[in-house]
Amino acid sequence: EMIRVCMIGCGAIARQHLKALQSIKDTHIIVTSLVDPNETAARSLKELLHQDDHCKIFSTLEDANKYSSYDVALIMVPHDLHVQYAIQCLQSGKHVFLEKPVSHTIEGCIELMKAAESTDKVIMIAENARFWPEVVRAKQLIIDGAIGEPYFAQANYWESVGTEDFYDGSVPEWVRNPKQVGGGILMAGTIHWIRSLRILLGDIDEVIGIVSHPWSASQGESLSHALIKFKSGLPGVVHSHMMDIPMSQVPFFQIFGSEGEITIHGDFNGGITIRNKTNPTGVTMETLGGYMESFPPQMLEFISAVKDGYPLTKEHGGSVWNGSQDVMVAKAIYKSLHTKKWEKPTLETLTGVTH
């Protein structure tokens, strides 16, 4: 049975998801439509298709729904459109693969959680940290006791705009607009590191942070620093920095334990080093694959769920509920800026919080 795919949003991240889709090597999966108001972006993405003669380009989702047929929607649009497009596709009977975060607001998360509970279609949040090779390996090392009992973790999300950043120097205008992103760097990038911390050391209980605005091109914060308390009682730090200056490759993550330390290198190409009392100079693994290798297994999981035809459980790592937990951590940090207090990432305490 054919699985017809509509890709909604044809920007930089769409290319990664298309590569992941093509890596499945299933001739029954075909992209039938591309949606983007930027026709140049859509045509550029179409050139990467293996069977582009079957694919139509539309400027709006409404036109795609009217003039094309598809079973699966891959939604990769600005954050403020996530919930609107996801619900529209679900109501049209489509399975949905939605780029992270769930929404730019807590209210949007609540709305989509309700929609996910009432549909028989698959909706998965594209939180690929679950498949990031270095994060997966670090988690296993922690479980295996390679560094003893963990006692602290710190995360560094950084982008040196124009030198070493995800967009190769061309950060889209919407990414710099708090109304579309739901804030600044915390919602534009750090939210993915928040999920990684949750994978490594468990859910987060409380946060408190500060922010600054050194990059004038961004309307939202481009520097943030937050203290976190995990529900286990362990402390942590999550630091974020986006600026148009050269930067050192500081580690993306460091997890410290009673016997040593795990470092995930500050390089999207990958690398992880473990130091402990047995190997004080460190053992480095650089062949795990890196961040981009997380996309293919994530897409395979989604397509497999579509074929099985069963909605994801609430506890699933790709569920709307789980994705909303990441948003709540970011929004709790924003709330702490105003209250000057530790804040809990819960729906009850965060409704109405913006940035």
N, C-alpha and C positions, 0 to 999 in steps of 0.2 A: 504494500500500500504506500502511495506517495505521501511525503510530508512536504507541503508547500509552505515556503517561508517568506514572510514580509519583513524586511529590515527597515525599521523606522528610525531615521537619523543616520547620516552617512559620514560622520566625522572620523577623527583619529581612532577612537576606540572601536568603531564599527569594523575597521580593517583587522583588528585583532580577533574579533568575534567571527568574522568571515573566515579567517585562516583556521580558527578552531573548528568551525563547521565543516570546512573542506577536509580537515585532517581525519574526520570520521570515515571518509571514503565510502559513502553509502550513495549509490546511484538513485536511490529512492527519495533522497533529499534534494529539493530544487528550490532555488530562490526565484520567486515569481514576481516580486515587486520590491522597489526601493522607494522610500519616502523621505524627501528633504526639500525644504523651500529653496535650498542652494542647489540648482541644477548641476553646476560644475562639480560639486562634491559627489552628487549622485552618479553622474556619468563616470567620474574617476573610479568610484567603487565598482560600478558595473563592469569596467574593463578587467577587473580581477576575477570575475565570475567565469566558471568553466563552461557554462551554457547560457551565455548572456542573451541569446536570441529569444529565450523564453521569459525574459524579465522586462517589466515595464517600470517606468519612472513616474512618480507622482509628487506633486508639491505639497499635498495635504493628505492626512490619514483618511479624511472623509472621501476623497476621490479614490483612494486605494480600496476602500471598502465597497465603493460603488462599482468600480470598473475592473477589479481583479479578484481572484480567488486565492485564499491561503488558509492554512491551518494553524500556523505558528507565527507569533509576532516577537521579533527581537527589538526591544525598545531601548534606544541609545540617544536620548534627547536631553536638553537642559533639565535640571532637577525639578524646576517648578512645573514641568509638564508630565512628570513620571506618573503620578496618580491618575490624572485625567486620561492619559492615553492607555494606561493599563486597564482601567475600568471600562473604557470604551471597547477595548479589544475583548475583554472577558465577556462583556454583555453581547458581543457579536459572535460568541462561541469559539474564541481562539484561545490556544494555550499561550502563555506569556512568559518571556524571559526578559526581566527588567534590570537595567543597569543600576548599580548602587549610587547613592543611597536610596532607600525606599521612597523618601519624600524630603522636601526642603523644610517641612513643618511637622510638628507632632500631630496636628489635626489630620494631615494627609496620611500619616502612618496609621492612625486609628481608622480612617476611612478605608484604606486598602486592606487592613487586617480584617475588617468586616466583610469586604468583598471576597477575600480569599476563603473565609469560612463558609460563604454561601455559594461557592461555585464548585462544579465537578471537573473543572479544567485545571491543568497544572499551571501554577504561577511560581516562578523561581527568581529570587534576587541574585544577581550576578556578583556575589561576594567571593571572588576567586582566591582570597587568602587561605581558604580551606584546602586549596590544592597547590599553594606556593611551596615548591620543593624544600626550600630552606626552613620555612616555618614548620612543615610536616616533620622534617628531620629533627629540628630543635625540640619539638614536642616529644618525639620518641626518645631523644637523649635525656630529657627531663624525667620521663617515665622510667627509663632504665637506670636512673640514679647516677648518670655520668658526672653531674656536678653536685651531688649530694642533695640536701634540702634547699630548694630555692628560697631566697629571702628578699630579692629585689629585682625589678625589671625596669628598663628604660627604653623608650622608643624615640627615634628621630625621623620625622618625615621632612625631607628637604628637597627643594628644587632650585637649582642655579639657572635661572631663566636665561636662555640664549647660549648656555654652556653645557648644562646637563639637566634637562627637564623633559617631562613626558611628552610635551608638545613640540619639541625641537625648536624652541624659541618663539613659537607663534601661539601663545596662550590665548584661546578664544575670548572674545569680549564678554560672553555670558559667564565664564568662569570667574571673572573679576567683578561681577555684579551680585551683591548680597541678596537682592530680591529674587534672583533666579537660582542662586546656589543654596540659599538658606543661611548665609554667613560668609566667612572668608575661607582661609586655608583649612580650618577645622572640618568644614563640610565639603570642601573641594578635593581634599586629599587625605588629611589625617584620619578621617573616619575609617579608611581601609586599614590603617595601622592599629586603630582601636580594636577592630575585629581580630587582628593577629594577636594582640595582647590577651584578648579573651580566650583565644585558642590555647595560648601558651600557659596562662596562669589562672584562667577561670573568669567568671563574671565580675563586673566592677560594682562596688557598693556606693562609693562616694568620690566626688571630685571637687577640686577648686583650682581656678586658673587665672592667668593674666594674659593680655594680648597687647599687640602694638601694630603700627601701620607703617613700616619702613618703606615698602614698595608703593610708590605714588600711583602706579598704573592700576592698582587694585583698590576698589572701593571698600572691600572687606579687609579684615585683619590679615596680614601676611606674616605675622610672627605670633606664636602662642606658646605658652608653657603651662602645663597643668600637673598638679600632684593628684595621684589616684590611690584609692584604697580598694584592693580586691576583696571580694566577699570572704576569702580565706583569711583575711586580716593582713596579708602582705602589702607592702607599699610599692608604688611605682611612679614613673614620670613619663609623660608623653610630650615631646617637644616638636614644634612645627616651624618651618622657616622657608619662605619663598621670596627670592630677591634677585634682581638682575645684576648680580656680582658673581665672580668665581668663588667657589666654596670647596673646602676639603671634603673628601668622601668619608664623612663620619658614619659609624655603623647605623644601620636601620634599627637594629635591636641588640640589646645586651641583657642577658639573664644571668644573675649572680646566685651561686649556691654555696653551701658550706664547704664544698670540695673544689670549686672552680667556677668557670665562666663560659657561657656560649655567646659568640658574636655572630650575628648575621650581617654580612658586609653591606656597606652603603652603595650598592651597585646593582642595578636591575638585571645585570648579566649573572648575578648569583655569587655564591661563596659563603661558607660558614666555617668558623674556627672554634675549636673547643680547647680550653686550657684547664687542666686540673692538676692535682698534686702528683699524679703519675706522669703527666706530660706538661710540665710548667711552661715550656716554650711554645706549646700549642700544636695541634694537628689541624690542618686546613683541608677542607673539601671544596673544590671549585668546579666540580663536574655535575652538580645536581640539576642544573638547568636554568635557574634564575626565575624571576617574577613572570616573564612572558610564557614560561612553560606551564603556568597554572591555568591558562585559558582552555586548551584542548580537553583535559579531563572534566572541567566544569561543563563544557558544552556537551560532552558525551553523556554526563549524568542527566542533563536536562532532556536531551533527545530520548534517552532510555526511559525517563519518566513519562514523556509524551507517548511513547510506544506502549508502555504498560497501562497508561490511561488512568492512573491514580493520583489525586492531588497530594501534595506534600503534607506531612504531619507538621504540627506546630513546632515540634522539637527539631525538625530537620534543619541542618545548617544553612540551607538556601531558602527557608521559609520567610514569609513577610514578617512574622512575629520576631524571628531571630534577627533579621535585618533592622527591624525597628529598635532593637536594643542598642545597636551601634549609634543610631541617630539620637537616642535618648542620652547617651553618654556625652555626645558633642553639645547637645542643648543644655545639659546640666552644667557643663563648663561655662557656657554663655550666661546661664542664670547666675552662676557664682560671681561673675564680673559685677553684677548689680547688688547682690546681697552681701558680698564679701564673706560668704560662709561656705562651708562644705555643703554640697548639694547631692541628692540622690537621683540617679537616672530612672525615674519611674513616671508612668503616665499621669498619675495623680498629682505629682508635684510640678509637672512641666507643661501642662496645657496652657497655651497662650504665650509661651516663651518663643522669641524670634531669634535675635542675634545681637 
